Amino acid sequence: MTRAHRPAIRTGFRLQWEAVQNTFVLLYPEGMVKLNTSAAEILRRCDGARTIDEIVADLEATFQRSGLQDDVVRFLDLAATQGWIHTPPP
């Protein structure tokens, strides 16, 4: 995965707010993944339109932090390995 990829949540998965659990979850036919705040914020930006660089820039601006690139890429690699997102070639 390169910084030019535009990750998107894979078909069959749905990111949604669960009020009862007070957190975002990723739903899929076989179950549910309860997400921590950081994971949810990253996945909320995986719309297939934004590059990884754009996702990182948005997160850094939103949370007024810098140096998030490595953590975001590490999480996206995990999400891709788990099959939660897909990253079509740029």
Helices and strands as residue ranges (DSSP letters): E 8-9, E 14-18, E 23-28, E 31-34, H 37-44, H 52-63, H 69-82, E 85-86
